[in-house]
Amino acid sequence: MAHAAGCGWVQREGGQIEEIRPGDVVWFSPGEKHWHGATPTTGMIHIAIQEALNGKVVDWMEKVTDGQYGTGSSLG
């Protein structure tokens, strides 16, 4: 049994921050630039399922800045 808790945010490049809660499912297309994490006032637990391509699972990009995170400024 999986258990999710808390409240989180996700944002796709060029999009607005979306709130996610326990039970929500979020899907990103391969290569879609995005970030996800807790809100400034709550923690978040999540399960990530991803495929590997040629033995590589993820390409980590630049860190989200405090300004982008705190104000919901769009990526990109």
Sequence and secondary structure as in RCSB ss.txt:
>XXXX:A:sequence
MAHAAGCGWVQREGGQIEEIRPGDVVWFSPGEKHWHGATPTTGMIHIAIQEALNGKVVDWMEKVTDGQYGTGSSL
G
>XXXX:A:secstr
    EE EEEEETTS  EEE TT      TT  EEEEE SS  EE       BTTB         HHHHHHT   
 
